[in-house]
Amino acid sequence: MGLGVHVVVPAFDGRLYVISGASGCTHTLDLGERSYAQPISADLSGSGKLDLVISTMTGSLIALETETFAHPLRARSAVSSAALNRPGALLEGGFSAHLGARDGHTPREVTGKTFDVTVYISDPASKRAVVEQQQPGRYHVSLSLAGAEVSRFNVTVPGAHVVHGLKALAARSRAPLRLRVTNAHAQVVEDSLILTFNSAFYRAIKWLVAIPALALGAVALLPDRRGEMSGRAGGGAGGGGSSMLPGL
């Protein structure tokens, strides 16, 4: 395909047209089937080269290998994982980010005035950049809690990054912690985690109130049971005395 921007267009005549943005020259490839869907570009085989996927009107999928090196921008323009309705999704090029361990994002209990969180960034393209002697990517990280931004920083390498000393909410509440990471190519990936604050403290207060009440209820039932037992004992003794009178 060569260097520069190319426009790839399928047509109803069964051909795939590749138009060079630099020269305007058009190259054609006979697919043998009609197609009107937009071709998809991605590195399907993991070879580092860009592949084209074309769907036809008969339901076939045609994969074409090119000599162009794969790159996140060549695979897809700036896009957010939230736009794909997949928070924490893996974008083309392998770029992804998430909060904490991948354990189903169960709600996390926060105790204390501050808390820490780990941001994981994965980007295989950064390794390819080192091999190709390019500058490493820069990642802009933003964290927001209950709709307000609580941390913002930049990192130059992917991996695990621990954010210390985030301020917890004072009142008993439940709020989402949202992550937004943007790479050097304007690709955006987002993730979220539900946090609960001060719920353990209120549960302790609930039990402090409930336990004395349960104890008082148990004590209140004891005299009634003792009265029933003494009444039964007295009734048995009286019945025995009356049965003995006729024998005297």
Protein Blocks (a to p, Z undefined) as FASTA:
>chain_A
ZZajddddddfkopacdddfklopacdddehpacfbdcddddfkonopacdddddfkopa
cddddfbdcdfklmpccddfklnopghiacehhiacdehjdehpaacddedjbdcddddd
ddfklmmmmmnopacddddddddeehiafbdcddfbecjdddehiacdfbdcdddddddd
ddfkopacdddddddehklmmmmmmmmmmmmmmmmmmmmmmmmmmmmmmmmmmmmmmmmm
mmmmmmZZ
